[in-house]
Amino acid sequence: MPENHNDKKAVAREGIQRLKGFFIEIGMPVTLKEAGAKKEDFPKLLETLKKNKGNKLGSFMKLKLSDAKKIYEMAWE
């Protein structure tokens, strides 16, 4: 745990790292690339996302398709 338990971002980052470590430990892919996705799949994924959800995505924070593209790119590596 981070030394400052009141630092919500540090606590969240620590939780993410621990979850990622667990996934690696059990042999689960942690990136889209490891899961077999290809960057050339992104346009089709975005098209399907738009078809299913429209142009505005998310419930906690409203996102656009351009945001979804950035998330896919970050999750690929």
Number of C-alpha atoms within 10 A of each C-alpha: 11 14 8 9 10 9 10 11 11 15 16 13 13 14 14 12 12 13 13 15 14 13 13 12 9 8 9 13 13 17 16 16 14 13 11 10 13 11 13 8 9 16 11 10 15 16 13 12 15 16 10 10 12 12 13 12 17 10 7 6 7 10 13 13 17 11 12 18 15 11 11 18 15 11 13 18 10
